[in-house]
């Protein structure tokens, strides 16, 4: 096993396994230069399309985005222990999600809960986390029902992510098929209590949501109509719309689809990825009212940027180009928010998720 590269941090890449058996790639990332190097490969998981790491930086959790397992309509959630020095992943256990094609996994580290959404199954599920980091048996399974106007993409419910708010009291589930954000209160017995639905414009296709690190704002990227919706949020979990704008300031190309969204740790700039256009868009955030002002867009130097990530210090943006099998790093100008020319590239088969291992625990955001 290779040792940790000096002055580097670890980066994990989840991928689809249509072309080969490697599911998760362990890489080193130099936080000074943005250069990357492949260290290790994990071959015991099929289609790990989304990853997350616990608050203590000790366990990595992944979905296995399959349609069925042993004849049952289900995917899996899988846990791995992270070696504190080498970053090596050791398999711990797995559980069925009881729904087809799980595409997102998240954690409430405070209450030791894990959540996953089943895109094709139209349902969401909750699991307890055991003391050793293993995933316990499923404790709740909530089925979404309904449809919206796009018969090709919205004939059924399609939850696309589950985001825990900074207070760790609520879960927000953008459902692409329903054009809704379903808001759940997290109960002490590991259940999901639906307290409110937020309706989006018909055909929006809500996908991913991110909370501002300092102020009470939330930002939603909508996949189908390529828009961003800005909300204020309050301690009771409510969202109030403040703004709805196109991701790119140009006529909408129906071939473009919104994908991922992130905010710099400073809270000054927001970034999102657009497939079709194959670009990263940049918006400045007004700290007084949460509104967005367009700054720039940059080519991802590849095709189908399904996911990207910001380095823990916010100095670099690293994008996964799924269809061109590439990972590209860019440096971020902290004053303007703009991206540099590519700093490095890495060949990875069908990359679809990037997660960094932090040296320190991330600070909790105020509510």
Buried (B, 14 or more C-beta within 10 A) or exposed (E): EEEBBEEBBBBBBBBBBEEEEBBBBBBBBBBEBBBBBBBBBBEBBBBBBBBBBBBEBBBBBBBBBBBEBEEEBBBBBBBBBBBEEBBBBEEBBBBBBBBBBBBBBBBBBEBBBBBBBBBBBBBBBBBBBEEEBBBBEBBBBBEBEBBBEBEEBBEBBBBBBBBBBBBBBBBBBBBBBBBBBBBBBBBEEBBBEBEBBBEBBEBBBBBBBBBBBBBBBBBBBBBBBBBBBBBBBEEEBBBEEBBBBBBBEEEEEEEBBBBBBBBBBEBBBBBBBBBBBBBBBBBBBBEEEBBBEBBBBBEBBBBBBBBBBBBBBBBBBBBBBBBBBBBBBBBBEBEEBBBBEBBBBBEBBBBBBBBBBBEEEEEEBEE
